Amino acid sequence: MSSLLPNAFGLSWKANNVPGESRSKAMAMQDLIDPRQIDLFDAIEKLSGLKVASDIEIPQLAVVGDQSSGKSSVLEAIGRFHFPVDDQLCTRFPIKLKVRPAAESQMHFSIEPGLSRTAEDKIRLQQFQGSLSSMSEFGEKMKLAAEVLGVRSTAGPESPTDTPGDSLMSFTDDVLVVEVFGPNLPLVNLIDLPGLFQAKSTTQNEASKETVMKMVDKYIRAESNLILLVVSARNSFHNYAGLATIQAIAEKQPELTDRVVGVITSPDYALSPAETLSILRGELDSTNLKCRWHVVRNQDQDERKRESLLQRDEREEQFFSTSRRWKEIPKSQRGIAALVATLRETFWAHTRAALPTLASKVRARVTAVESRLVTMSHPRSTDLARRQYLHGIARKFEALTREACKGTYEDEKCKELHRVGQFCRVCERFFPFFGDDSPESQDRNLRANVRALSKTFASAMREFGRTKEVGDRGDDPQDSAKPMQDVARNTNVIRLSKPYFSVQINVPGREDAPKDEPATSQEDVIRGKPTLQQSGQHQEFPAQDVIQKYYSHNKPEVVDRKEYEEWLAAEIPRWRGSEPQGEASEAIYQRYFEFQSWKWSRIAAGHLDAVWKAVKRFVNLALNAACAGDEDTRQALQRYLTTPRINRLEAMSHRSMNDLLDCHGKGRTGFYDSFVVDPRPMRQCTEEIASSFAVLRSKYEGENHQGRPGDGLALDKIFGLAIDAVGGIVAAQTGLGGLVGPILLGTVKETVLHNLQSGGGRKSQRIEVVDPQDVTATRVIKHVEAYYEKSLASFVGYVNSLVVENGILHELPIAILTQGHIMGESEAVVEKIAGEREADVKQREREERDLKTMKDVMEVLEGYEERYERFEDDM
């Protein structure tokens, strides 16, 4: 007899003539799978042989329950295969029954090592495999498997505590796989898991309990698994460990109840028939399983030894039909046939629900393989082919580098043809999304990084550039002796990051956000995951470790003004030349300036190192993106092209920096002489200001001739502050700021205060300006400090513009890797970089085969999606 089972999807299942017990086995297994699933499962099974998609499996049935609840017996009745009669060992490790259709009947066994195994153990266990001529041999093979797995027998007690010296385990997460092939068999996976237990014994300690619980929990949580929950009527409902586990997981995963089917065994030995009936009616269980509970009668040990599975079905039917108590249970809930029918419908419903996820996974794998084939789709056996391949890499690298150096951060538009919402490697973003502040993402915004470093450099030069400074700013003299790491930690000493670069966003309700939250990815930003800043964390830009490593230096030594002048006055004679007596030599100006600016080279070198570190991080990221996963070519490009060119460009930047240091750091007169000042406005301003303040002083004393003691000192202080304030306006109006401004203001202040303190308030008195030839230590300090300020500003500007901007950012897109470089390289170098290896050829062929298989599977999945949607619309 043959039958054809039609369905709404245009699929069919053909069952051949199968007599007796064999027919019972085949039809029972056929009944477990809905005919509409056959082509779908067959298509998904093709993925199991592909390395790229081997983790995508068909939905499988996992049997969960307490020890001695009758799990193995139920699985026997469903799968129509006898497990060993002594099933105490069956519960020591999972058993997976993989049923597959085939022209000839075959049975094979093997071991899938668990995650807890070492690499050596995995190799050893994978060698345990073989064939079975009949299921009667299965019991012996299970004992051999237990020995190989190192699982102890039930007869030997184990230590009540875990000790490293134990040579045998009670339970293991290794899986014994039994593959059954034959005509008329469907494609399905059945998994029998070790039973849960509560009490400990000499053969099952606390560690055994935790091992079993972890295994069961893993299989229950796997969304692709359909769960068959088996409980025994011999026990009270409230003592079911398996049910308690399901309930606990369902609290966090409510959708779990859609894929759990409950079944009660041993109704003929029920502890409380009334309680069992209450469960079957849905009155006692609060789990709210989508499917009603079922009840089956299992064989006892004697019946299993002497009766066939067909006789088992007949005895079960007789029990439910003759028992008055159980006759009231609907036929759809009692017996193995009813359970198989429910499993079939649940399997199909679960498969339909999982279909979009399956299709999405396969699409993602197809996209990944297609992206990899972009780099290897064309053979590179000729020089022209190799250069064409490298041209594509160089073009993308050049484009990314140009965007990063300009600061526009625009990605190339993808020209590949694919569905809206799908992404390929070509259209994968390189530059980060707005709000993505992860370190790697920020490394891609090169110009932003370099600008932040340049601003930090300017602050560091202003903060740490001098060797000595007059202590009139309220600084702690002891700060000057602090080491660099202390300076970086002291917010009162280093003021680089907080006022300029710190970014902190406090979001209500996120004050207690964890401090070690992982970096945010581009996908997280799109999906609305809070960034590090949005989570309330303090983000410094540049990072504090960069500031501490490259921009933290000793503070200037703070000294008293009088002590400072005396120190310099003592140094002047030591540098005498041919100048007249009382004059300072040219050498004293130059050496004093060199002394004040000797830290410039260290600060500038740290800045250049920081910039190049940022540049090299960017180059690595850009090269990775351009090579699109071709690691061999990327490494070869680094070795032969990019690294030598980066080293050359870095050396040129250091040479430019040294030239600037020679110009600005040694008091070169050419730079000094470029500032030409007309002395007449200076003399005129000095006289006018001094006269004005002298008249003001005289008027004040005339009106307050009976002033209190100390008024003179207070007045001197007031006039001193006024001179400082007005002096800035004068300098701005006369254009004498910068180099000459400090000299002018100092002269004005000295002249006015001298006249005020010496009673020079008479209008008729003429104020004499100090002769510029009377060079003193004070005058040397003024001139050098004025020159220092102007040279400092110029030096920082030239470093950031000439060395960094022009010498690095401007050159980077054209100096590292371009299509012109590829054209100019010799054939030998090009072959070393892009020559195709034999392994590459084999990999490309394998990827092409895998891609074809996955596209075939994808076609089946999309056909199911389309037909299912149309079927639902018709309904």
NORGIMO-V628060 format. One record per residue. RES is the residue in one letter. SS is DSSP state (hx for helix, st for strand, lp for the rest). PHI is phi in degrees with one decimal (NA if undefined). PSI is psi as a letter, one per 30 degrees, with the letter a starting at -180 (none if undefined). Layout:
# NORGIMO-V628060
res = <RES:RES>
ss = <SS:SS>
phi = <PHI:PHI>
psi = <PSI:PSI>
This chain:
# NORGIMO-V628060
res = <M:S:S:L:L:P:N:A:F:G:L:S:W:K:A:N:N:V:P:G:E:S:R:S:K:A:M:A:M:Q:D:L:I:D:P:R:Q:I:D:L:F:D:A:I:E:K:L:S:G:L:K:V:A:S:D:I:E:I:P:Q:L:A:V:V:G:D:Q:S:S:G:K:S:S:V:L:E:A:I:G:R:F:H:F:P:V:D:D:Q:L:C:T:R:F:P:I:K:L:K:V:R:P:A:A:E:S:Q:M:H:F:S:I:E:P:G:L:S:R:T:A:E:D:K:I:R:L:Q:Q:F:Q:G:S:L:S:S:M:S:E:F:G:E:K:M:K:L:A:A:E:V:L:G:V:R:S:T:A:G:P:E:S:P:T:D:T:P:G:D:S:L:M:S:F:T:D:D:V:L:V:V:E:V:F:G:P:N:L:P:L:V:N:L:I:D:L:P:G:L:F:Q:A:K:S:T:T:Q:N:E:A:S:K:E:T:V:M:K:M:V:D:K:Y:I:R:A:E:S:N:L:I:L:L:V:V:S:A:R:N:S:F:H:N:Y:A:G:L:A:T:I:Q:A:I:A:E:K:Q:P:E:L:T:D:R:V:V:G:V:I:T:S:P:D:Y:A:L:S:P:A:E:T:L:S:I:L:R:G:E:L:D:S:T:N:L:K:C:R:W:H:V:V:R:N:Q:D:Q:D:E:R:K:R:E:S:L:L:Q:R:D:E:R:E:E:Q:F:F:S:T:S:R:R:W:K:E:I:P:K:S:Q:R:G:I:A:A:L:V:A:T:L:R:E:T:F:W:A:H:T:R:A:A:L:P:T:L:A:S:K:V:R:A:R:V:T:A:V:E:S:R:L:V:T:M:S:H:P:R:S:T:D:L:A:R:R:Q:Y:L:H:G:I:A:R:K:F:E:A:L:T:R:E:A:C:K:G:T:Y:E:D:E:K:C:K:E:L:H:R:V:G:Q:F:C:R:V:C:E:R:F:F:P:F:F:G:D:D:S:P:E:S:Q:D:R:N:L:R:A:N:V:R:A:L:S:K:T:F:A:S:A:M:R:E:F:G:R:T:K:E:V:G:D:R:G:D:D:P:Q:D:S:A:K:P:M:Q:D:V:A:R:N:T:N:V:I:R:L:S:K:P:Y:F:S:V:Q:I:N:V:P:G:R:E:D:A:P:K:D:E:P:A:T:S:Q:E:D:V:I:R:G:K:P:T:L:Q:Q:S:G:Q:H:Q:E:F:P:A:Q:D:V:I:Q:K:Y:Y:S:H:N:K:P:E:V:V:D:R:K:E:Y:E:E:W:L:A:A:E:I:P:R:W:R:G:S:E:P:Q:G:E:A:S:E:A:I:Y:Q:R:Y:F:E:F:Q:S:W:K:W:S:R:I:A:A:G:H:L:D:A:V:W:K:A:V:K:R:F:V:N:L:A:L:N:A:A:C:A:G:D:E:D:T:R:Q:A:L:Q:R:Y:L:T:T:P:R:I:N:R:L:E:A:M:S:H:R:S:M:N:D:L:L:D:C:H:G:K:G:R:T:G:F:Y:D:S:F:V:V:D:P:R:P:M:R:Q:C:T:E:E:I:A:S:S:F:A:V:L:R:S:K:Y:E:G:E:N:H:Q:G:R:P:G:D:G:L:A:L:D:K:I:F:G:L:A:I:D:A:V:G:G:I:V:A:A:Q:T:G:L:G:G:L:V:G:P:I:L:L:G:T:V:K:E:T:V:L:H:N:L:Q:S:G:G:G:R:K:S:Q:R:I:E:V:V:D:P:Q:D:V:T:A:T:R:V:I:K:H:V:E:A:Y:Y:E:K:S:L:A:S:F:V:G:Y:V:N:S:L:V:V:E:N:G:I:L:H:E:L:P:I:A:I:L:T:Q:G:H:I:M:G:E:S:E:A:V:V:E:K:I:A:G:E:R:E:A:D:V:K:Q:R:E:R:E:E:R:D:L:K:T:M:K:D:V:M:E:V:L:E:G:Y:E:E:R:Y:E:R:F:E:D:D:M>
ss = <lp:lp:st:st:lp:lp:lp:lp:lp:lp:lp:lp:lp:st:st:lp:lp:lp:lp:hx:hx:hx:hx:hx:hx:hx:hx:hx:hx:hx:hx:hx:lp:lp:hx:hx:hx:hx:hx:hx:hx:hx:hx:hx:hx:hx:hx:hx:hx:lp:hx:hx:hx:lp:lp:lp:lp:lp:lp:st:st:st:st:st:st:st:lp:lp:lp:lp:hx:hx:hx:hx:hx:hx:hx:hx:hx:lp:lp:lp:lp:lp:lp:lp:lp:lp:lp:hx:hx:hx:st:st:st:st:st:st:st:st:st:lp:lp:lp:lp:st:st:st:st:st:st:st:lp:lp:lp:lp:lp:lp:hx:hx:hx:hx:hx:hx:hx:hx:lp:lp:st:st:st:lp:lp:lp:hx:hx:hx:hx:hx:hx:hx:hx:hx:hx:hx:hx:hx:hx:hx:lp:st:lp:lp:lp:lp:lp:lp:lp:lp:lp:lp:lp:lp:lp:lp:lp:lp:lp:st:lp:lp:st:st:st:st:st:st:st:st:st:st:st:lp:lp:lp:lp:lp:st:st:st:st:st:lp:lp:lp:st:lp:lp:lp:lp:lp:lp:lp:lp:lp:hx:hx:hx:hx:hx:hx:hx:hx:hx:hx:hx:hx:hx:hx:hx:hx:lp:lp:lp:st:st:st:st:st:st:st:st:lp:lp:lp:lp:hx:hx:hx:lp:hx:hx:hx:hx:hx:hx:hx:hx:hx:hx:hx:hx:lp:hx:hx:hx:hx:hx:hx:st:st:st:st:st:st:lp:hx:hx:hx:lp:lp:lp:hx:hx:hx:hx:hx:hx:hx:hx:lp:lp:lp:lp:lp:lp:lp:lp:lp:lp:lp:lp:lp:st:st:lp:lp:lp:lp:lp:hx:hx:hx:hx:hx:hx:lp:lp:hx:hx:hx:hx:hx:hx:hx:hx:hx:hx:hx:hx:hx:hx:lp:hx:hx:hx:hx:lp:lp:lp:hx:hx:hx:st:lp:hx:hx:hx:hx:hx:hx:hx:hx:hx:hx:hx:hx:hx:hx:hx:hx:hx:hx:hx:hx:hx:hx:hx:hx:hx:hx:hx:hx:hx:hx:hx:hx:hx:hx:hx:hx:hx:hx:hx:hx:hx:lp:lp:lp:lp:lp:lp:hx:hx:hx:hx:hx:hx:hx:hx:hx:hx:hx:hx:hx:hx:hx:hx:hx:hx:hx:hx:hx:hx:hx:hx:lp:lp:lp:lp:lp:lp:lp:lp:lp:lp:lp:lp:lp:lp:lp:lp:lp:lp:lp:lp:lp:lp:lp:lp:lp:lp:lp:lp:lp:lp:lp:lp:hx:hx:hx:hx:hx:hx:lp:hx:hx:hx:hx:hx:hx:hx:hx:hx:hx:hx:hx:hx:hx:hx:hx:hx:hx:hx:lp:lp:lp:st:st:st:lp:lp:lp:lp:lp:lp:hx:hx:hx:hx:hx:lp:lp:hx:hx:hx:hx:hx:hx:lp:lp:lp:lp:lp:lp:lp:hx:hx:hx:hx:hx:st:st:st:lp:lp:lp:lp:lp:lp:lp:lp:lp:lp:lp:lp:lp:lp:lp:lp:lp:hx:hx:hx:hx:hx:lp:lp:lp:lp:lp:lp:lp:lp:lp:lp:lp:st:st:st:lp:lp:lp:hx:hx:hx:hx:hx:hx:hx:lp:lp:lp:lp:lp:lp:st:st:st:lp:hx:hx:hx:hx:hx:hx:hx:hx:hx:hx:hx:hx:hx:hx:hx:lp:lp:lp:lp:lp:lp:lp:lp:lp:lp:hx:hx:hx:hx:hx:hx:hx:hx:hx:hx:hx:lp:lp:lp:hx:hx:hx:hx:hx:hx:hx:hx:hx:hx:hx:hx:hx:hx:hx:hx:hx:hx:hx:hx:hx:hx:hx:hx:hx:hx:hx:hx:lp:lp:lp:hx:hx:hx:hx:hx:hx:hx:hx:hx:hx:hx:hx:hx:hx:hx:hx:hx:hx:hx:hx:hx:hx:hx:hx:hx:hx:hx:hx:hx:hx:hx:hx:hx:hx:lp:lp:lp:lp:hx:hx:hx:hx:lp:lp:lp:lp:lp:lp:hx:hx:hx:hx:hx:hx:hx:hx:hx:hx:hx:hx:hx:hx:hx:hx:hx:hx:hx:hx:hx:hx:hx:hx:hx:lp:lp:lp:lp:lp:lp:lp:hx:hx:hx:hx:hx:hx:hx:hx:hx:hx:hx:hx:hx:hx:hx:hx:hx:hx:hx:hx:hx:hx:hx:hx:lp:lp:lp:lp:lp:lp:hx:hx:hx:hx:hx:hx:hx:hx:hx:hx:hx:hx:hx:hx:hx:hx:hx:lp:lp:lp:lp:lp:lp:lp:lp:lp:lp:lp:lp:lp:lp:lp:lp:lp:lp:lp:hx:hx:hx:hx:hx:hx:hx:hx:hx:hx:hx:hx:hx:hx:hx:hx:hx:hx:hx:hx:hx:hx:hx:hx:hx:hx:hx:hx:hx:hx:hx:hx:hx:hx:hx:hx:hx:hx:hx:lp:lp:lp:hx:hx:hx:hx:hx:hx:lp:lp:hx:hx:hx:hx:hx:hx:hx:hx:lp:lp:lp:hx:hx:hx:hx:hx:hx:hx:hx:hx:hx:hx:hx:hx:hx:hx:hx:hx:hx:hx:hx:hx:hx:hx:hx:hx:hx:hx:hx:hx:hx:hx:hx:hx:hx:hx:hx:hx:lp>
phi = <NA:-132.0:-134.9:-122.6:-102.3:-79.0:-155.2:-67.8:-96.8:79.4:-100.1:-148.0:-126.9:-109.1:-111.2:-80.5:-66.0:-131.5:-81.8:53.6:-63.3:-61.2:-64.6:-61.3:-62.9:-64.6:-68.4:-63.1:-69.7:-63.1:-66.6:-71.5:-113.1:-64.6:-56.0:-69.1:-91.2:-60.3:-62.1:-64.7:-65.9:-61.1:-67.6:-65.9:-62.1:-63.1:-73.7:-64.2:-87.3:-99.9:-63.7:-73.0:-137.4:-67.2:-83.6:-88.6:-117.2:-71.3:-57.3:-129.1:-100.3:-106.8:-96.3:-122.4:174.2:-76.3:-62.7:62.1:-89.6:95.9:-60.0:-63.0:-67.2:-64.7:-64.6:-60.4:-65.7:-75.8:-85.1:60.8:-132.8:-77.2:-87.1:-56.3:-62.6:-81.9:-92.5:-62.6:-79.7:-61.6:-84.7:-85.4:-156.5:-64.5:-124.3:-107.6:-101.1:-103.4:-100.4:-138.0:-75.1:-160.3:-70.6:-118.6:-80.7:-145.9:-139.1:-130.4:-134.8:-162.6:-124.1:-98.2:-61.2:-77.9:-66.4:-78.5:-79.4:-78.6:-60.6:-65.8:-63.8:-61.3:-63.3:-65.8:-69.2:-67.2:-78.9:-83.3:-159.9:177.2:-123.7:-120.5:-83.5:-158.5:-69.4:-65.6:-84.3:-64.3:-59.6:-66.4:-65.6:-66.9:-66.4:-63.9:-63.1:-62.8:-65.2:-65.0:-75.1:76.2:-94.4:-74.2:-79.3:-71.9:-75.2:-92.3:-70.0:-115.8:-65.9:-67.7:-127.2:-72.7:-129.6:-60.2:-79.8:-61.9:-92.0:-121.5:-108.7:-85.2:-140.2:-148.1:-89.7:-66.4:-114.0:-86.4:-102.1:-118.4:-102.1:-117.7:-116.9:176.5:-64.6:66.6:-95.7:-82.8:-106.6:-155.0:-116.7:-121.1:-125.9:-100.5:-98.7:-57.3:-76.8:-77.6:-149.8:-108.1:-81.8:-92.2:-148.4:-71.2:-107.7:-142.6:-96.2:-65.2:-63.7:-63.1:-61.9:-67.0:-61.7:-65.2:-61.4:-63.3:-61.9:-63.2:-59.8:-61.9:-71.5:-68.0:-73.5:-63.0:-66.9:-81.9:-92.1:-94.6:-105.1:-103.9:-91.1:-109.6:-127.9:-107.5:-69.7:-67.7:-110.5:-73.6:-56.3:-77.0:-105.1:-77.5:-69.3:-63.7:-65.1:-61.4:-65.3:-61.3:-63.3:-65.5:-71.6:-65.7:-62.5:-99.1:-128.0:-58.2:-67.0:-60.2:-64.8:-76.3:-121.7:-119.1:-117.9:-95.9:-139.6:-105.7:-107.5:55.6:-66.7:-72.8:-124.0:-61.7:-66.3:-142.5:-54.6:-63.9:-65.7:-61.6:-64.1:-63.5:-65.7:-65.8:-81.0:80.1:-93.5:-105.5:-76.3:-98.9:-73.8:59.8:-65.9:-65.2:-97.1:-68.8:-67.0:-118.3:-134.1:-133.3:-106.2:-89.2:-75.7:-83.9:-61.7:-66.3:-65.3:-64.5:-75.7:-115.8:-116.9:-83.3:-68.2:-66.1:-64.7:-61.1:-65.0:-66.1:-65.8:-65.7:-63.0:-63.8:-62.5:-73.9:-82.3:-100.8:-86.5:-63.3:-65.6:-92.8:-67.2:-72.1:-74.6:-56.8:-59.0:-70.8:-119.4:-125.2:91.4:-69.2:-65.4:-66.5:-64.6:-63.4:-63.3:-65.6:-62.5:-61.7:-65.2:-68.0:-58.1:-67.6:-63.7:-66.2:-65.6:-61.0:-66.8:-85.0:-58.8:-60.1:-67.2:-60.7:-62.3:-64.2:-63.8:-66.2:-59.3:-63.2:-68.4:-61.0:-61.8:-63.7:-67.2:-60.0:-65.7:-67.2:-69.6:-59.4:-86.8:-134.2:-69.8:-107.7:-59.0:-120.0:-87.0:-117.2:-63.7:-62.9:-63.9:-65.8:-66.7:-62.5:-63.6:-69.2:-60.0:-63.2:-65.4:-64.0:-61.6:-68.4:-61.3:-62.9:-66.2:-63.2:-66.0:-63.2:-63.6:-68.6:-74.7:-77.0:84.9:-94.2:56.1:-101.0:-83.9:-68.4:-79.8:-75.0:-107.0:-74.0:-96.8:-155.5:-68.3:-63.4:92.6:-91.5:-130.2:-119.7:-64.4:-65.3:-94.9:-67.7:-67.5:-102.2:-80.4:-73.0:-75.2:-62.7:97.7:-85.8:-109.7:-66.3:-56.3:-65.1:-65.2:-66.8:-60.8:-78.0:-85.8:-63.2:-62.1:-60.5:-63.5:-66.8:-64.6:-63.1:-66.5:-65.5:-68.3:-63.7:-61.0:-61.2:-66.7:-65.2:-62.5:-66.4:-80.6:-118.5:-66.5:-74.6:-88.7:-128.2:-149.7:-71.2:-84.9:-111.6:-112.9:79.1:-77.1:-79.5:-58.9:-73.0:-63.8:-66.6:-96.4:-69.5:-69.7:-61.8:-66.6:-69.9:-61.7:-65.6:-86.4:-88.6:-68.6:-79.8:-98.0:-98.4:-119.9:-90.4:-85.8:-67.4:-74.9:-103.2:-124.5:-73.2:-128.2:-141.2:-121.0:-98.4:-101.6:-54.8:86.5:-120.1:-65.9:-101.6:-61.4:-62.6:-84.5:-112.2:-66.4:-65.0:-61.6:-84.2:-92.3:-62.0:-65.3:-63.5:-63.3:-62.4:-81.6:90.8:-67.8:-60.4:-76.6:-60.6:-70.7:-68.5:-83.6:89.6:-83.9:-87.3:-112.9:-103.3:-138.9:-66.0:-65.8:-62.4:-67.1:-67.5:-62.0:-66.1:-77.5:-110.2:-127.4:-103.7:-141.0:-67.8:-67.9:-61.1:-71.9:-93.9:-130.9:-69.8:-58.2:-63.7:-64.2:-63.7:-66.3:-65.9:-63.7:-68.2:-61.3:-73.1:-81.7:-57.9:-62.6:-72.8:-122.8:-64.7:-129.4:-98.4:-74.5:-62.4:-63.1:93.3:-93.2:-93.3:-74.0:-61.6:-63.8:-65.1:-63.4:-68.4:-69.6:-65.7:-66.1:-60.2:-62.7:-71.3:-112.6:-66.6:-81.9:-58.6:-64.5:-68.9:-65.9:-65.8:-64.3:-62.4:-62.6:-64.8:-62.6:-64.9:-63.1:-69.9:-64.1:-64.3:-63.7:-67.9:-63.0:-64.1:-59.1:-63.2:-65.7:-65.4:-68.5:-60.0:-66.5:-69.0:-80.2:53.2:88.9:-83.0:-67.1:-62.3:-66.8:-60.8:-64.2:-66.5:-62.8:-62.3:-69.1:-96.5:-123.1:-70.0:-63.1:-59.2:-72.2:-64.0:-61.7:-66.6:-66.8:-65.7:-62.9:-66.0:-66.9:-69.1:-65.4:-63.0:-64.8:-63.0:-62.4:-66.2:-64.7:-63.3:-76.7:-102.8:-92.9:-128.2:61.5:-65.8:-69.0:-60.3:-71.6:-65.3:-73.1:-74.6:-101.7:-100.2:-127.2:-80.7:-73.6:-66.2:-60.3:-64.5:-64.1:-65.3:-62.5:-60.8:-65.9:-65.3:-67.5:-61.6:-63.1:-62.0:-73.0:-64.7:-62.7:-61.6:-65.2:-63.4:-63.9:-64.5:-67.9:-67.2:-82.9:-131.2:-68.4:-105.2:-62.7:-72.9:-61.2:94.8:-64.1:-62.9:-66.3:-62.0:-65.6:-58.6:-68.0:-63.9:-68.3:-62.7:-66.6:-64.4:-62.8:-61.2:-68.0:-69.2:-59.4:-64.9:-66.8:-61.4:-62.7:-68.5:-73.4:-92.2:69.5:-107.8:-77.7:70.6:-68.9:-89.4:-53.0:-58.6:-65.2:-60.6:-66.1:-63.6:-64.4:-59.6:-62.8:-60.8:-64.0:-65.1:-64.0:-64.1:-68.7:-66.4:-73.0:-95.6:75.4:-85.1:-84.9:-72.5:-65.3:-81.3:-74.1:-95.8:-90.9:-96.9:-81.4:-61.7:-65.5:-60.5:-77.0:-77.0:-78.7:-125.0:-60.4:-63.1:-67.0:-60.9:-61.2:-63.0:-65.0:-67.8:-66.3:-63.7:-65.8:-60.1:-60.7:-67.0:-68.6:-60.9:-61.3:-67.5:-62.1:-61.5:-63.6:-68.5:-61.7:-72.0:-94.2:-78.3:-78.5:-82.2:-68.0:-75.7:-79.1:-116.9:-63.4:-70.2:-86.1:-56.0:-65.4:-113.3:-111.8:-101.0:-152.9:-132.6:-64.3:-63.3:-63.0:-63.8:-64.6:-83.8:-78.1:-72.0:-63.0:-66.1:-67.1:-61.6:-67.0:-63.5:-80.8:-118.7:-61.5:-82.8:-92.2:-60.8:-64.0:-65.1:-62.4:-64.4:-64.9:-63.2:-63.9:-66.3:-64.1:-65.8:-65.3:-61.3:-62.9:-63.0:-63.2:-66.4:-68.1:-62.8:-64.3:-61.7:-63.4:-65.5:-62.0:-65.3:-63.8:-63.7:-59.6:-65.8:-66.6:-66.6:-63.3:-67.2:-64.7:-64.1:-63.5:-66.4:-70.6>
psi = <k:k:k:k:j:l:l:f:g:g:l:l:k:k:k:l:j:j:l:b:e:e:e:e:e:e:e:e:e:e:f:f:k:k:f:f:f:e:e:e:e:e:e:e:f:f:f:f:f:k:e:f:g:f:f:j:l:l:k:l:j:k:k:k:l:l:k:g:f:g:e:e:e:e:e:e:e:e:f:h:k:k:l:k:e:i:g:e:f:e:g:f:l:k:k:k:j:j:k:k:k:l:e:l:k:l:k:l:l:l:k:j:k:l:f:f:k:l:e:e:e:e:e:e:e:f:f:j:l:a:l:k:f:l:f:f:f:e:e:e:e:e:e:e:e:e:e:e:f:h:k:l:l:f:e:k:l:l:k:f:l:k:k:f:f:k:f:l:l:e:l:l:g:k:k:j:k:j:k:k:k:l:k:g:k:a:j:l:k:k:k:j:l:k:k:l:l:e:k:l:a:f:f:j:a:e:e:e:e:e:e:e:e:e:e:e:e:e:e:e:f:j:f:f:k:k:k:j:j:k:l:k:f:f:l:k:e:f:g:j:e:e:e:e:e:e:e:e:e:f:e:f:i:f:f:e:f:f:g:k:k:k:k:k:l:h:f:f:h:k:e:j:e:e:e:e:e:e:e:f:f:g:f:e:k:g:f:h:k:e:k:l:l:l:k:l:j:l:k:l:e:e:e:e:e:f:k:l:e:e:e:e:e:e:e:e:e:e:e:f:f:f:k:e:e:f:f:f:k:k:f:f:f:k:l:e:e:e:e:e:e:e:e:e:e:e:e:e:e:e:e:e:e:f:e:e:e:e:e:e:e:e:e:e:e:e:e:e:e:e:e:e:f:e:f:g:f:k:k:h:f:l:e:e:e:e:e:e:e:f:e:e:e:e:e:e:e:e:e:e:e:e:e:e:e:f:g:f:h:k:l:k:k:k:g:l:j:l:l:k:f:k:k:l:e:e:g:k:k:e:k:l:l:k:f:j:g:l:e:e:e:e:f:f:i:e:e:e:e:e:e:e:e:e:e:e:e:e:e:e:e:e:e:f:e:l:e:l:l:k:h:g:g:g:l:j:f:f:f:f:g:k:l:e:e:e:e:e:f:j:f:f:e:k:h:e:e:e:f:e:f:k:k:k:j:j:k:k:f:g:f:g:k:k:f:h:k:l:k:k:l:e:e:e:e:e:g:g:k:k:l:e:e:f:g:g:l:j:k:k:j:l:l:e:e:e:e:e:e:f:g:k:l:k:l:k:k:k:l:k:e:e:e:e:e:e:e:e:e:f:f:e:f:f:h:k:b:g:l:l:k:f:l:k:l:e:e:e:e:e:e:e:e:e:e:f:g:f:f:e:e:e:e:e:e:e:e:e:e:e:e:e:e:e:e:e:e:e:e:e:e:e:e:e:e:e:f:h:f:i:e:e:e:e:e:e:e:e:e:f:d:e:e:e:e:e:e:e:e:e:e:e:e:e:e:e:e:e:e:e:e:e:e:f:g:g:h:k:f:e:e:e:f:f:j:k:k:k:f:e:e:e:e:e:e:e:e:e:e:e:e:e:e:e:e:e:e:e:e:e:e:e:f:h:f:h:l:l:k:f:e:e:e:e:e:e:e:e:e:e:e:e:e:e:e:e:e:e:e:e:e:e:e:f:g:g:a:c:e:f:e:e:e:e:e:e:e:e:e:e:e:e:e:e:e:e:f:g:g:h:f:k:f:f:k:k:k:k:k:k:k:f:f:i:k:l:e:e:e:e:e:e:e:e:e:e:e:e:e:e:e:e:e:e:e:e:e:e:e:e:e:e:e:e:d:e:f:d:e:e:f:e:f:f:f:e:j:l:e:e:e:e:e:f:l:l:e:e:e:e:e:e:e:g:k:k:l:e:e:e:e:e:e:e:e:e:e:e:e:e:e:e:e:e:e:e:e:e:e:e:e:e:e:e:e:e:e:e:e:e:e:e:e:e:none>
